């Protein structure tokens, strides 16, 4: 059976699907991932991206942090691709119960998904570190070299930087959703970033689907393994 037919059959037989995705979900929208050949880890900066995107660097080199952040992380012109759209359709049909994502771009919500659990936060939420006033991603993009609140405080994006803890609430809700799922679709993630990658261990069913361009360390555990782009694969689903 061709993989698209098998995937369709598994979806048809499921009532509680959860999708867990990473950067590869958004590359088809033009947002660069981190680890591929043309990803952020392979571009040249004075500091490595993982250093720039760390809590300590944000505090000690705030201007340089925002120069990188605005140039590389705020891709506000990006639009949802077929993966985002198909997942939103599955949720609307009542099949998909949750999207658990490592992405911070908000494209799942832009496509219409409602129950999106953002493990690493979102560029669309920004908060003054002093008074708590909220700002949009557009506000950050239009700001000076460092975005300041009207109160004078620095505005921090609601993204989980290296050295910061993931939200306990989001993690707990993700664990609960995955543990209750009768089908888990994992796509566009290398499954190497922890603790997020460990979430797959909470799935105990027999319909684990892995969709990724490159091999992952969990390929042997998949009930259906599909090499390829997530958008192209999901576009074949009815």
DOLUMKE-92299 format. One record per atom (N, C-alpha, C): residue in one letter; atom name; z, y, x. Coordinates in pm, whole numbers, plus 50000, padded with zeros to 5 digits. Example, Ala and Ser with C-alpha at 12.3 -4.5 7.8 and 13.67 -1.06 7.14 Angstrom:
A; N; 50780; 49431; 51319
A; CA; 50780; 49550; 51230
A; C; 50780; 49670; 51320
S; N; 50708; 49775; 51285
S; CA; 50714; 49894; 51367
S; C; 50787; 50003; 51290
# end
This chain:
X; N; 50000; 49881; 50084
X; CA; 50000; 50000; 50000
X; C; 50000; 50125; 50089
X; N; 49910; 50217; 50061
X; CA; 49902; 50341; 50136
X; C; 50030; 50422; 50114
X; N; 50074; 50495; 50218
X; CA; 50206; 50558; 50213
X; C; 50223; 50652; 50094
X; N; 50117; 50724; 50054
X; CA; 50127; 50817; 49942
X; C; 50158; 50743; 49812
X; N; 50097; 50626; 49796
X; CA; 50123; 50546; 49676
X; C; 50267; 50496; 49675
X; N; 50314; 50452; 49790
X; CA; 50452; 50403; 49801
X; C; 50551; 50516; 49775
X; N; 50523; 50633; 49831
X; CA; 50610; 50748; 49810
X; C; 50614; 50786; 49662
X; N; 50497; 50787; 49599
X; CA; 50490; 50819; 49456
X; C; 50570; 50719; 49374
X; N; 50557; 50593; 49408
X; CA; 50630; 50488; 49336
X; C; 50781; 50507; 49349
X; N; 50827; 50538; 49469
X; CA; 50970; 50558; 49492
X; C; 51022; 50678; 49413
X; N; 50943; 50785; 49409
X; CA; 50982; 50903; 49332
X; C; 50988; 50872; 49183
X; N; 50887; 50800; 49135
X; CA; 50881; 50763; 48993
X; C; 51002; 50680; 48952
X; N; 51052; 50599; 49045
X; CA; 51164; 50509; 49014
X; C; 51301; 50575; 49036
X; N; 51302; 50702; 49078
X; CA; 51428; 50769; 49111
X; C; 51461; 50879; 49012
X; N; 51591; 50903; 48995
X; CA; 51639; 51006; 48904
X; C; 51730; 51106; 48973
X; N; 51769; 51078; 49097
X; CA; 51862; 51166; 49169
X; C; 51816; 51178; 49314
X; N; 51711; 51257; 49333
X; CA; 51651; 51273; 49465
X; C; 51713; 51393; 49535
X; N; 51739; 51377; 49662
X; CA; 51784; 51489; 49746
X; C; 51686; 51502; 49862
X; N; 51650; 51625; 49894
X; CA; 51564; 51651; 50008
X; C; 51645; 51717; 50118
X; N; 51629; 51667; 50240
X; CA; 51696; 51725; 50356
X; C; 51589; 51765; 50456
X; N; 51578; 51896; 50486
X; CA; 51468; 51941; 50570
X; C; 51508; 52034; 50681
X; N; 51416; 52046; 50778
X; CA; 51437; 52133; 50892
X; C; 51320; 52225; 50914
X; N; 51306; 52273; 51038
X; CA; 51209; 52376; 51071
X; C; 51066; 52336; 51038
X; N; 51035; 52206; 51048
X; CA; 50900; 52161; 51021
X; C; 50853; 52188; 50880
X; N; 50945; 52211; 50788
X; CA; 50907; 52242; 50650
X; C; 50841; 52379; 50643
X; N; 50880; 52469; 50731
X; CA; 50830; 52607; 50724
X; C; 50719; 52638; 50824
X; N; 50689; 52546; 50915
X; CA; 50583; 52574; 51012
X; C; 50448; 52593; 50945
X; N; 50427; 52525; 50832
X; CA; 50301; 52540; 50759
X; C; 50293; 52675; 50686
X; N; 50405; 52748; 50687
X; CA; 50406; 52885; 50634
X; C; 50393; 52987; 50747
X; N; 50373; 52936; 50868
X; CA; 50355; 53024; 50983
X; C; 50482; 53062; 51057
X; N; 50592; 52997; 51024
X; CA; 50719; 53025; 51093
X; C; 50735; 52924; 51206
X; N; 50749; 52970; 51331
X; CA; 50758; 52876; 51444
X; C; 50887; 52795; 51440
X; N; 50878; 52669; 51482
X; CA; 50999; 52589; 51492
X; C; 51058; 52610; 51631
X; N; 51155; 52526; 51666
X; CA; 51225; 52546; 51793
X; C; 51175; 52454; 51903
X; N; 51147; 52330; 51871
X; CA; 51131; 52231; 51978
X; C; 50988; 52182; 52002
X; N; 50893; 52221; 51920
X; CA; 50756; 52177; 51945
X; C; 50699; 52253; 52065
X; N; 50578; 52215; 52106
X; CA; 50516; 52273; 52226
X; C; 50505; 52425; 52216
X; N; 50475; 52476; 52096
X; CA; 50461; 52621; 52080
X; C; 50583; 52682; 52011
X; N; 50693; 52607; 52010
X; CA; 50815; 52655; 51945
X; C; 50890; 52757; 52029
X; N; 51000; 52805; 51972
X; CA; 51076; 52913; 52038
X; C; 51135; 52871; 52172
X; N; 51169; 52744; 52188
X; CA; 51229; 52700; 52313
X; C; 51129; 52699; 52428
X; N; 51000; 52713; 52395
X; CA; 50898; 52709; 52499
X; C; 50837; 52846; 52524
X; N; 50896; 52950; 52466
X; CA; 50849; 53086; 52493
X; C; 50939; 53148; 52599
X; N; 50887; 53250; 52665
X; CA; 50957; 53306; 52780
X; C; 51032; 53435; 52743
X; N; 51161; 53430; 52764
X; CA; 51246; 53548; 52746
X; C; 51342; 53555; 52864
X; N; 51408; 53671; 52876
X; CA; 51501; 53689; 52986
X; C; 51617; 53588; 52976
X; N; 51650; 53552; 52853
X; CA; 51752; 53449; 52828
X; C; 51690; 53343; 52737
X; N; 51736; 53220; 52746
X; CA; 51686; 53117; 52655
X; C; 51723; 53150; 52510
X; N; 51640; 53108; 52413
X; CA; 51670; 53138; 52272
X; C; 51808; 53092; 52229
X; N; 51853; 52974; 52278
X; CA; 51985; 52925; 52234
X; C; 52097; 53012; 52288
X; N; 52072; 53084; 52398
X; CA; 52171; 53181; 52449
X; C; 52169; 53307; 52364
X; N; 52049; 53357; 52337
X; CA; 52035; 53479; 52258
X; C; 52094; 53459; 52118
X; N; 52071; 53343; 52060
X; CA; 52117; 53317; 51923
X; C; 52257; 53256; 51921
X; N; 52342; 53301; 52010
X; CA; 52480; 53253; 52014
X; C; 52575; 53364; 51971
X; N; 52691; 53324; 51926
X; CA; 52794; 53419; 51881
X; C; 52835; 53512; 51994
X; N; 52856; 53457; 52112
X; CA; 52900; 53538; 52225
X; C; 52795; 53642; 52263
X; N; 52666; 53600; 52263
X; CA; 52558; 53692; 52300
X; C; 52546; 53804; 52196
X; N; 52562; 53768; 52069
X; CA; 52557; 53869; 51962
X; C; 52661; 53978; 51986
X; N; 52780; 53937; 52030
X; CA; 52887; 54034; 52052
X; C; 52868; 54114; 52182
X; N; 52816; 54048; 52286
X; CA; 52809; 54113; 52418
X; C; 52675; 54181; 52447
X; N; 52568; 54135; 52383
X; CA; 52435; 54193; 52405
X; C; 52370; 54219; 52268
X; N; 52438; 54296; 52186
X; CA; 52397; 54313; 52046
X; C; 52255; 54368; 52033
X; N; 52221; 54465; 52114
X; CA; 52087; 54525; 52106
X; C; 51979; 54423; 52141
X; N; 52002; 54345; 52245
X; CA; 51904; 54244; 52285
X; C; 51895; 54131; 52183
X; N; 52009; 54099; 52124
X; CA; 52010; 53999; 52016
X; C; 51917; 54042; 51903
X; N; 51933; 54166; 51857
X; CA; 51854; 54211; 51743
X; C; 51706; 54230; 51778
X; N; 51675; 54261; 51902
X; CA; 51534; 54272; 51942
X; C; 51466; 54137; 51924
X; N; 51533; 54029; 51967
X; CA; 51479; 53894; 51951
X; C; 51480; 53853; 51805
X; N; 51592; 53879; 51739
X; CA; 51610; 53838; 51599
X; C; 51503; 53898; 51508
X; N; 51479; 54028; 51524
X; CA; 51379; 54094; 51439
X; C; 51238; 54043; 51470
X; N; 51209; 54019; 51597
X; CA; 51075; 53977; 51637
X; C; 51045; 53833; 51600
X; N; 51146; 53746; 51611
X; CA; 51120; 53602; 51597
X; C; 51180; 53537; 51472
X; N; 51290; 53590; 51421
X; CA; 51359; 53523; 51310
X; C; 51328; 53585; 51174
X; N; 51290; 53712; 51173
X; CA; 51260; 53778; 51046
X; C; 51110; 53771; 51017
X; N; 51068; 53660; 50962
X; CA; 50927; 53639; 50927
X; C; 50911; 53666; 50777
X; N; 50926; 53793; 50738
X; CA; 50934; 53826; 50596
X; C; 50800; 53820; 50525
X; N; 50691; 53809; 50601
X; CA; 50560; 53796; 50539
X; C; 50525; 53652; 50503
X; N; 50608; 53558; 50545
X; CA; 50580; 53416; 50519
X; C; 50592; 53385; 50370
X; N; 50510; 53293; 50324
X; CA; 50511; 53252; 50184
X; C; 50533; 53100; 50173
X; N; 50590; 53055; 50063
X; CA; 50613; 52910; 50046
X; C; 50483; 52831; 50058
X; N; 50492; 52715; 50122
X; CA; 50376; 52627; 50132
X; C; 50389; 52513; 50030
X; N; 50299; 52417; 50040
X; CA; 50297; 52310; 49941
X; C; 50427; 52229; 49939
X; N; 50493; 52215; 50053
X; CA; 50619; 52142; 50055
X; C; 50724; 52211; 49970
X; N; 50740; 52341; 49991
X; CA; 50837; 52417; 49911
X; C; 50802; 52409; 49762
X; N; 50674; 52426; 49731
X; CA; 50630; 52429; 49591
X; C; 50649; 52295; 49523
X; N; 50616; 52187; 49593
X; CA; 50628; 52054; 49533
X; C; 50774; 52018; 49508
X; N; 50861; 52054; 49602
X; CA; 51004; 52028; 49583
X; C; 51060; 52106; 49465
X; N; 51014; 52231; 49448
X; CA; 51057; 52311; 49333
X; C; 51010; 52247; 49203
X; N; 50888; 52190; 49205
X; CA; 50837; 52121; 49086
X; C; 50921; 52000; 49052
X; N; 50957; 51923; 49153
X; CA; 51039; 51803; 49131
X; C; 51177; 51840; 49075
X; N; 51230; 51953; 49119
X; CA; 51359; 51998; 49064
X; C; 51343; 52039; 48918
X; N; 51236; 52109; 48889
X; CA; 51211; 52154; 48752
X; C; 51194; 52036; 48657
X; N; 51137; 51928; 48710
X; CA; 51119; 51807; 48629
X; C; 51249; 51729; 48612
X; N; 51354; 51767; 48684
X; CA; 51482; 51699; 48674
X; C; 51500; 51585; 48771
X; N; 51400; 51563; 48856
X; CA; 51406; 51452; 48952
X; C; 51490; 51490; 49075
X; N; 51462; 51606; 49128
X; CA; 51528; 51651; 49251
X; C; 51654; 51728; 49215
X; N; 51766; 51685; 49271
X; CA; 51895; 51746; 49237
X; C; 51941; 51851; 49339
X; N; 51894; 51841; 49463
X; CA; 51938; 51938; 49564
X; C; 51841; 51940; 49681
X; N; 51828; 52058; 49741
X; CA; 51759; 52074; 49868
X; C; 51864; 52114; 49971
X; N; 51878; 52033; 50074
X; CA; 51968; 52064; 50184
X; C; 51878; 52107; 50300
X; N; 51895; 52230; 50347
X; CA; 51803; 52280; 50448
X; C; 51874; 52339; 50569
X; N; 51812; 52319; 50685
X; CA; 51858; 52382; 50809
X; C; 51790; 52517; 50829
X; N; 51695; 52551; 50741
X; CA; 51619; 52674; 50757
X; C; 51693; 52794; 50699
X; N; 51659; 52911; 50750
X; CA; 51727; 53034; 50710
X; C; 51631; 53133; 50646
X; N; 51510; 53086; 50612
X; CA; 51404; 53178; 50570
X; C; 51398; 53206; 50420
X; N; 51471; 53130; 50339
X; CA; 51473; 53154; 50195
X; C; 51347; 53112; 50121
X; N; 51259; 53036; 50186
X; CA; 51132; 53000; 50122
X; C; 51148; 52898; 50010
X; N; 51252; 52816; 50016
X; CA; 51275; 52722; 49904
X; C; 51305; 52800; 49776
X; N; 51390; 52901; 49787
X; CA; 51421; 52983; 49670
X; C; 51299; 53062; 49624
X; N; 51221; 53110; 49720
X; CA; 51100; 53185; 49684
X; C; 51001; 53099; 49606
X; N; 51004; 52968; 49632
X; CA; 50915; 52876; 49561
X; C; 50970; 52839; 49424
X; N; 51097; 52870; 49399
X; CA; 51155; 52840; 49268
X; C; 51269; 52741; 49267
X; N; 51306; 52686; 49382
X; CA; 51419; 52593; 49387
X; C; 51549; 52667; 49358
X; N; 51636; 52604; 49282
X; CA; 51763; 52667; 49242
X; C; 51881; 52616; 49322
X; N; 51893; 52485; 49336
X; CA; 52009; 52428; 49405
X; C; 51973; 52404; 49552
X; N; 51983; 52511; 49632
X; CA; 51948; 52505; 49774
X; C; 52075; 52523; 49855
X; N; 52105; 52426; 49939
X; CA; 52224; 52429; 50023
X; C; 52180; 52465; 50165
X; N; 52210; 52587; 50205
X; CA; 52163; 52640; 50333
X; C; 52268; 52618; 50442
X; N; 52248; 52513; 50519
X; CA; 52345; 52474; 50622
X; C; 52365; 52583; 50727
X; N; 52258; 52653; 50760
X; CA; 52264; 52751; 50868
X; C; 52255; 52895; 50819
X; N; 52281; 52916; 50689
X; CA; 52281; 53050; 50635
X; C; 52143; 53100; 50596
X; N; 52132; 53233; 50584
X; CA; 52005; 53292; 50538
X; C; 51987; 53431; 50596
X; N; 51864; 53462; 50636
X; CA; 51833; 53597; 50686
X; C; 51841; 53700; 50574
X; N; 51840; 53654; 50450
X; CA; 51839; 53745; 50336
X; C; 51977; 53796; 50297
X; N; 52080; 53744; 50360
X; CA; 52216; 53793; 50337
X; C; 52268; 53852; 50468
X; N; 52314; 53974; 50463
X; CA; 52364; 54043; 50582
X; C; 52487; 54124; 50541
X; N; 52589; 54121; 50624
X; CA; 52717; 54180; 50586
X; C; 52774; 54267; 50697
X; N; 52825; 54385; 50658
X; CA; 52893; 54470; 50754
X; C; 53019; 54402; 50803
X; N; 53038; 54396; 50934
X; CA; 53153; 54328; 50991
X; C; 53283; 54405; 50967
X; N; 53272; 54532; 50928
X; CA; 53392; 54613; 50906
X; C; 53431; 54622; 50759
X; N; 53336; 54662; 50674
X; CA; 53372; 54686; 50534
X; C; 53321; 54580; 50437
X; N; 53231; 54491; 50483
X; CA; 53182; 54384; 50396
X; C; 53065; 54421; 50306
X; N; 53011; 54541; 50322
X; CA; 52896; 54581; 50241
X; C; 52776; 54493; 50273
X; N; 52698; 54460; 50168
X; CA; 52586; 54369; 50184
X; C; 52454; 54444; 50205
X; N; 52366; 54381; 50282
X; CA; 52235; 54439; 50310
X; C; 52127; 54330; 50302
X; N; 52003; 54373; 50277
X; CA; 51891; 54279; 50269
X; C; 51827; 54261; 50407
X; N; 51739; 54162; 50415
X; CA; 51663; 54141; 50540
X; C; 51573; 54260; 50568
X; N; 51520; 54321; 50462
X; CA; 51435; 54439; 50478
X; C; 51515; 54555; 50539
X; N; 51641; 54567; 50499
X; CA; 51728; 54670; 50556
X; C; 51742; 54650; 50707
X; N; 51759; 54525; 50748
X; CA; 51775; 54494; 50890
X; C; 51648; 54528; 50966
X; N; 51534; 54491; 50908
X; CA; 51405; 54515; 50975
X; C; 51376; 54664; 50991
X; N; 51419; 54743; 50893
X; CA; 51393; 54887; 50897
X; C; 51496; 54964; 50980
X; N; 51602; 54898; 51021
X; CA; 51711; 54967; 51091
X; C; 51671; 55004; 51233
X; N; 51761; 55075; 51302
X; CA; 51738; 55107; 51442
X; C; 51756; 54983; 51528
X; N; 51774; 55003; 51657
X; CA; 51785; 54889; 51749
X; C; 51901; 54799; 51712
X; N; 52011; 54857; 51664
X; CA; 52123; 54781; 51610
X; C; 52148; 54831; 51468
X; N; 52152; 54741; 51369
X; CA; 52173; 54786; 51231
X; C; 52321; 54822; 51206
X; N; 52341; 54946; 51165
X; CA; 52477; 54992; 51136
X; C; 52492; 55018; 50986
X; N; 52609; 54987; 50936
X; CA; 52645; 55014; 50798
X; C; 52670; 55164; 50780
X; N; 52673; 55208; 50655
X; CA; 52705; 55347; 50626
X; C; 52847; 55382; 50673
X; N; 52931; 55279; 50689
X; CA; 53068; 55304; 50736
X; C; 53076; 55309; 50888
X; N; 52965; 55275; 50954
X; CA; 52963; 55276; 51100
X; C; 52977; 55139; 51164
X; N; 53007; 55036; 51083
X; CA; 53022; 54901; 51136
X; C; 52888; 54835; 51163
X; N; 52887; 54736; 51249
X; CA; 52764; 54660; 51278
X; C; 52740; 54560; 51165
X; N; 52614; 54550; 51123
X; CA; 52577; 54454; 51018
X; C; 52538; 54322; 51084
X; N; 52599; 54213; 51040
X; CA; 52570; 54081; 51098
X; C; 52493; 53995; 50998
X; N; 52383; 53935; 51041
X; CA; 52312; 53842; 50954
X; C; 52398; 53722; 50919
X; N; 52382; 53672; 50798
X; CA; 52456; 53553; 50755
X; C; 52382; 53428; 50800
X; N; 52367; 53415; 50931
X; CA; 52308; 53295; 50989
X; C; 52411; 53236; 51085
X; N; 52414; 53104; 51090
X; CA; 52510; 53036; 51176
X; C; 52455; 53037; 51318
X; N; 52521; 53111; 51405
X; CA; 52480; 53120; 51545
X; C; 52542; 53006; 51625
X; N; 52485; 52979; 51742
X; CA; 52545; 52879; 51831
X; C; 52687; 52924; 51864
X; N; 52780; 52830; 51854
X; CA; 52919; 52863; 51878
X; C; 52995; 52896; 51752
X; N; 52925; 52899; 51638
X; CA; 52991; 52925; 51509
X; C; 52996; 52796; 51427
X; N; 53092; 52789; 51338
X; CA; 53109; 52672; 51252
X; C; 53021; 52682; 51128
X; N; 52971; 52569; 51083
X; CA; 52900; 52566; 50956
X; C; 53001; 52584; 50843
X; N; 52953; 52633; 50730
X; CA; 53039; 52652; 50614
X; C; 53091; 52517; 50564
X; N; 53223; 52505; 50553
X; CA; 53283; 52381; 50501
X; C; 53235; 52355; 50359
X; N; 53225; 52460; 50279
X; CA; 53183; 52444; 50140
X; C; 53041; 52388; 50132
X; N; 52949; 52447; 50208
X; CA; 52810; 52400; 50205
X; C; 52799; 52258; 50259
X; N; 52873; 52227; 50365
X; CA; 52871; 52092; 50421
X; C; 52925; 51991; 50319
X; N; 53035; 52024; 50255
X; CA; 53095; 51932; 50158
X; C; 53003; 51909; 50039
X; N; 52939; 52014; 49992
X; CA; 52846; 52000; 49880
X; C; 52723; 51919; 49921
X; N; 52680; 51935; 50046
X; CA; 52566; 51858; 50097
X; C; 52600; 51710; 50107
X; N; 52718; 51682; 50160
X; CA; 52764; 51542; 50171
X; C; 52771; 51478; 50033
X; N; 52827; 51550; 49938
X; CA; 52841; 51498; 49802
X; C; 52705; 51470; 49739
X; N; 52610; 51561; 49757
X; CA; 52477; 51544; 49699
X; C; 52405; 51424; 49760
X; N; 52412; 51413; 49893
X; CA; 52342; 51303; 49962
X; C; 52406; 51169; 49930
X; N; 52537; 51165; 49923
X; CA; 52608; 51040; 49892
X; C; 52575; 50990; 49751
X; N; 52548; 51083; 49660
X; CA; 52520; 51046; 49520
X; C; 52372; 51018; 49495
X; N; 52286; 51047; 49593
X; CA; 52141; 51035; 49573
X; C; 52096; 50890; 49562
X; N; 51995; 50866; 49477
X; CA; 51933; 50733; 49475
X; C; 51806; 50732; 49562
X; N; 51766; 50851; 49610
X; CA; 51654; 50861; 49703
X; C; 51678; 50983; 49792
X; N; 51659; 50965; 49922
X; CA; 51675; 51075; 50017
X; C; 51544; 51092; 50094
X; N; 51485; 51211; 50081
X; CA; 51364; 51243; 50156
X; C; 51404; 51337; 50269
X; N; 51377; 51297; 50391
X; CA; 51408; 51379; 50508
X; C; 51276; 51423; 50570
X; N; 51258; 51554; 50586
X; CA; 51130; 51601; 50635
X; C; 51139; 51720; 50727
X; N; 51051; 51722; 50827
X; CA; 51039; 51837; 50914
X; C; 51160; 51864; 51000
X; N; 51232; 51760; 51037
X; CA; 51349; 51778; 51123
X; C; 51352; 51669; 51229
X; N; 51390; 51708; 51350
X; CA; 51398; 51612; 51460
X; C; 51526; 51531; 51456
X; N; 51618; 51570; 51367
X; CA; 51747; 51501; 51351
X; C; 51826; 51495; 51482
X; N; 51826; 51606; 51555
X; CA; 51905; 51611; 51679
X; C; 52011; 51721; 51677
X; N; 52006; 51809; 51577
X; CA; 52103; 51918; 51571
X; C; 52221; 51876; 51485
X; N; 52336; 51863; 51549
X; CA; 52457; 51824; 51476
X; C; 52543; 51946; 51450
X; N; 52625; 51945; 51343
X; CA; 52655; 51830; 51258
X; C; 52553; 51802; 51147
X; N; 52454; 51890; 51130
X; CA; 52361; 51873; 51020
X; C; 52292; 51737; 51022
X; N; 52247; 51692; 51140
X; CA; 52173; 51565; 51149
X; C; 52257; 51446; 51104
X; N; 52388; 51457; 51115
X; CA; 52476; 51347; 51076
X; C; 52483; 51326; 50926
X; N; 52431; 51421; 50849
X; CA; 52438; 51408; 50703
X; C; 52364; 51286; 50651
X; N; 52262; 51244; 50725
X; CA; 52183; 51128; 50682
X; C; 52270; 51002; 50669
X; N; 52381; 50999; 50744
X; CA; 52468; 50882; 50742
X; C; 52540; 50864; 50609
X; N; 52546; 50969; 50528
X; CA; 52616; 50960; 50400
X; C; 52530; 50900; 50290
X; N; 52403; 50875; 50321
X; CA; 52315; 50811; 50223
X; C; 52326; 50661; 50234
X; N; 52358; 50596; 50123
X; CA; 52377; 50451; 50126
X; C; 52274; 50374; 50046
X; N; 52171; 50441; 49999
X; CA; 52070; 50375; 49917
X; C; 51962; 50307; 49998
X; N; 51857; 50261; 49928
X; CA; 51749; 50189; 49994
X; C; 51614; 50258; 49978
X; N; 51620; 50391; 49956
X; CA; 51496; 50469; 49948
X; C; 51509; 50591; 50039
X; N; 51519; 50563; 50168
X; CA; 51525; 50670; 50268
X; C; 51385; 50691; 50322
X; N; 51331; 50810; 50301
X; CA; 51196; 50845; 50344
X; C; 51205; 50947; 50457
X; N; 51142; 50918; 50570
X; CA; 51137; 51012; 50682
X; C; 50994; 51060; 50700
X; N; 50975; 51192; 50692
X; CA; 50843; 51253; 50710
X; C; 50854; 51353; 50823
X; N; 50785; 51326; 50934
X; CA; 50793; 51418; 51048
X; C; 50671; 51395; 51138
X; N; 50625; 51501; 51202
X; CA; 50508; 51487; 51291
X; C; 50541; 51402; 51413
X; N; 50661; 51421; 51468
X; CA; 50703; 51348; 51589
X; C; 50807; 51243; 51553
X; N; 50820; 51138; 51634
X; CA; 50922; 51037; 51609
X; C; 51063; 51097; 51615
X; N; 51156; 51036; 51541
X; CA; 51296; 51075; 51547
X; C; 51379; 50953; 51587
X; N; 51502; 50977; 51622
X; CA; 51591; 50868; 51660
X; C; 51635; 50781; 51543
X; N; 51600; 50824; 51422
X; CA; 51640; 50749; 51303
X; C; 51523; 50678; 51236
X; N; 51408; 50675; 51301
X; CA; 51290; 50614; 51238
X; C; 51314; 50469; 51196
X; N; 51391; 50396; 51276
X; CA; 51415; 50256; 51246
X; C; 51496; 50235; 51120
X; N; 51564; 50339; 51076
X; CA; 51648; 50326; 50956
X; C; 51572; 50355; 50829
X; N; 51452; 50411; 50841
X; CA; 51376; 50455; 50724
X; C; 51322; 50337; 50644
X; N; 51326; 50349; 50512
X; CA; 51261; 50251; 50424
X; C; 51113; 50283; 50411
X; N; 51078; 50410; 50434
X; CA; 50939; 50452; 50438
X; C; 50927; 50560; 50543
X; N; 50844; 50534; 50645
X; CA; 50825; 50628; 50755
X; C; 50683; 50684; 50747
X; N; 50673; 50818; 50738
X; CA; 50543; 50882; 50724
X; C; 50525; 50984; 50836
X; N; 50438; 50956; 50933
X; CA; 50409; 51056; 51037
X; C; 50311; 51159; 50984
X; N; 50346; 51286; 50994
X; CA; 50255; 51388; 50946
X; C; 50327; 51514; 50905
X; N; 50248; 51611; 50858
X; CA; 50303; 51738; 50812
X; C; 50358; 51721; 50671
X; N; 50477; 51775; 50649
X; CA; 50545; 51755; 50521
X; C; 50466; 51812; 50404
X; N; 50405; 51930; 50423
X; CA; 50328; 51991; 50315
X; C; 50208; 51907; 50275
X; N; 50139; 51855; 50375
X; CA; 50022; 51770; 50349
X; C; 50063; 51642; 50278
X; N; 50176; 51586; 50320
X; CA; 50222; 51461; 50259
X; C; 50263; 51483; 50113
X; N; 50344; 51586; 50088
X; CA; 50395; 51609; 49953
X; C; 50285; 51658; 49859
X; N; 50177; 51715; 49915
X; CA; 50067; 51762; 49829
X; C; 49998; 51645; 49759
X; N; 50021; 51524; 49809
X; CA; 49959; 51406; 49747
X; C; 50041; 51353; 49630
X; N; 50160; 51410; 49610
X; CA; 50247; 51365; 49499
X; C; 50207; 51433; 49369
X; N; 50209; 51355; 49262
X; CA; 50174; 51409; 49131
X; C; 50297; 51470; 49063
# end
